[in-house]
């Protein structure tokens, strides 16, 4: 079966709280609101690919619980192929607590649950039946599943986009597989030891990352734009100036936009510009996956 993009990644139930400010250690605080929404980096990225115009198949895992069923129904409602999502009998669906403050910044803590049960056999079963020009993954499932998927994607000649998030899931052996790595500032520091404060820092860090085996790098600097480094050349892409109200899922929206645009056009710089627009719209409005813009909105709003 052929698609524009195949995504391997996490599926979580997010319990999202809006707070005036993050509570101090040992404090008890009241939230302005609490809601339960579909989340997980993989799930967000898969929905972003679909909403931004791509045909998408998703490889992941949920528990055999009501949350898992809800997550699958949500993905299907967004046009995501879910036939290759495992229903784990040993672990429940991943769950994360998300705190969002008044300026749109977030802090998260959670459990991977079923995401961590994916095995090499699960991956081989799915990947043997799937094909696409682009394979997109993060590092929020088991290390075994990530390694197996990278092997299969490379064997099939797919363009591999690695989002090295979360930072605590990163392992260096994944880098040589990647045609494009897309770290944010925190992840860049984790990989290279360089704190990215400006474009020169980003260039230095990108050179280190390609030195570790990645073919190209997109360093995401949030409101300070993006640095694209490929074939020894750099291009800086400015961010769109919007009022940020909710940063949850912005990086995932960027990843989905990058993947689908590259799958259709094979131009990394133009794909970054497209992804940049999509992420800017996402941060400018409250919400989860329903706040990810569609390809039609992208043409109209920016």
N, C-alpha and C positions, 0 to 999 in steps of 0.2 A: 504494500500500500504506500502511495507516494503523497507527500505533503510539502508545504513550503518550509515548515520548521518542525522539528521534534524537540520537545522540552523534557529533560529529566529534572525533577525537583520535588520540593516539599509541598505538602498540603496540610494546612493547619486551620483550626478554629481559633480566631483571634477574639479575645475579650478586650475591647478597646474602651479606655477611660479618658475623658477630657478633664484636665485639672488646671487650676489657675497657675500653679507652679509645682514642680516636683517636690514631694515631701522629703524632709530631712530624715536621717537615720533614726529609727524608733518612733517617729511621729505617726499619729493617726490623722488622716485627712479625708475630707469629703470631696467627691468628684462631681463635676457639673453634669456629667452624663456617663452612662455605661451601656455599651451595646455589644452584641456578639455578631461577628461578621466573618465571611470566608477570607482566609489569608494563607500565608506560606509563600516563600519567595517563588517557588516553582509554579504554584497555582496562579499567583499574580502575573507572572511572566507569560504563562500560557494564555490567560484571559487577554492580556495586552496584545499578544500576537494576533489573536482572533479579532478583537475590536479594531485593531489597526490594519485589518484587511488580509490576514494570512490564514491559510489552511494549516491546522495545528493538531498534532497528536501528542498526548501527554503520557509520560511514564512516571509513575509514583506509587504511593501506598497510603491507604487509610485503614482505620480499624473497622471491625464488624460492629459498629455502633451507630446510633442515630446521627451523631455529628459527621461520621464518614459518609453516610447516605446523603446528608444535606450538602456536603462538599461536592460530591459527585453530581448531584442534581444541579447545583449551581454552575459547575463547569459546563455541563451539557447545555444549560440555558444560554451560555455564552458561545456556543458553537464549538466547544473543545471536544475532540475525540477522547473518550474515557475507557475504551476497551482494554487498555494496557495498564490500568490502575489496579494494583494488588489490594485485596481485602485481607488484612492481617488478622489471624485468629489469636495471636500472642500479645499484641499491643493495641492500645486505643489510638484514635486519631490524634495527631499532634495538636497541642494547645499552647497558645502564647498569650501572655498578659501584656498589653500595650498601653503605656501612659503617654498622652499627648498634651503638651502645654499650650499656652495661649499664643505663642509665636510659631507654633506648628512643628516644633522639634519633638522627637519621640525617644522613649527608652523602653526596651522589651526584655522579658524573661519568659522562658517556657520549656516545654519538653518536646522532644522530637517524636516520641511515641512510635507509631507505625512507620514513619519515614526512615527510621534506623533499621528496619527489618528487611529492606531490599537486598537481595543476594545477587551474585553473579548469574545464577540460573534464571532469576526473574528478568534480569537485564537482557541476557542472551535470547530468551524466549520472545521478548518484545522487539528487540532490535533486529532480529532475523526476519521479522515480518514488515519492517518499516524502512522507508527511504525518504530523504529530503536533502536539499542542497545545504541546509544549515542545521546544526545541532547546538542547542543552547542548554547550558546547565549551570547550577550554582553548587555550593558545597554544604548543603543542608540535608543530605541523605547519607546513608552509610558510605564509608570510604570504599568498601568492597564494590558497591554499586557504581560509584563514580569512576573507579579505575576500570571496571568492566565496560562501562558505557563509552569511556574515552577510547578504549581498544577497538570497540565495534565501530564507533563513528569514524575513527582514523582508517580502519580497514575498508569502510565503505566510501571513503573519499569525501566525507562531508566537511564543510567549513565549520570549525568548532569555535564557538564563542563561550569563553569561561568567565563567569561572574564570580570572583573569588570571595564570596560572601556566604555566611558570616565569617569574620576574620578568624574566629576560633575553630572553624572547620577547615581552614586552608592547609594544604600540604604541598610542598614544592614539586613533588614528582608529577603533578598534573600539568605544570607549565609547558613542558616540551610538546605536549599534545595540542596546545592551543594555537589556533590561527589568530585569535584576538582575545586579549585579556582586558577586563574592564573594571579595575579597582577604583574605589573612592579614596579619599585622602587617608582615612584610617587604615584601610586595607593596603594601600600603597606603603604606608609606614611599617605595617606588619611584614610585608614581603621584602622591603628594601632597607628598612631602618631610616629612611629619609622622611622627615616631616615636610609635607608639601604646603608651602606658604605662597608660592608664586609659580609662574611658568618655567623659570629656570630650574626650580626644584623638581618640577614635574618631568622635564626633559631628562635630568640626571637620573631620576627614578625609572623612567621608561627604558633608558639604556641598560640599566641593571636588570630589569625584568626580561628584556629581549636577550640579554646575556645568559639568563637562566633557561632559555629555550623557546620562549614565546615568539611568534613571528611578528605580531604587531600589538600595540597597547593603546588603549583609550583610558586616560586618567581623568576621572570625574572630580571636578573641584567645586561642585554645587553652584552657588551663585557666582563663582569666579570662572565658570566656563569649563571647557574640556580641552585636553591636549591629546591629539592624535599623533602617534609615532609609528611609522611603517617604512620599511626599506631605508632606514637611516635618515628619513626626512620627517619634519614636524609640521603640524598645522594646528593653530589655536582657533577654537570656535567659541565665541562669546555666548554667555547664557542669555536667555530672554528675561527681561526685567518684569517680574510679576510679584504681587503680594502673596507671600507664602502663608497658607493657613493650615496645611496638613501635609507633612512630608512622608507619611506612611505610604509605601508602595511607589514612591517616585523613582527610585533606582530600578525597581522591577519594570515599571512602565518604560523607562529608558532602554532596558535590556530587550524587552519585547519589540519595541520600535526599531532598535538596531538590527535585530535578527530578521524581522519580516522585510524591512527595506533592503537589507543586504541580499536576502534570498531572491528578491525580485530584480535587483539592479546591479549587484556585484561591485558597488562603489562604497568603500568604507567611510570616506569623509562625508559624502552625501547622506549615508545611513546615520551617522552621528548627528548631523543637522536635523534630520527627521526625528530621531529619538529625543533630541534636546527640546524640540517643540512639544512633543507629547508629554515629556516629564514636566515642562513648565506649566502646561494646562492642568496636569494632575495636582501639583502642589498648590495651585490657586483655588482649589475648591475642596470642601470637606467630603469625606466618604472613603469607601474601600474600593473594591473592584468596579463598582458601578460608576465611580468617578474617573476611571481611566477613559481618556477620550477615544472616540471612534475616528476612523480615517476621514470621514466626512466633516467632523468637527475640526479636525486638524487643518483642513483646507480653508475653513471659514474663520477660525478664531485668530490665527496668527499668519 
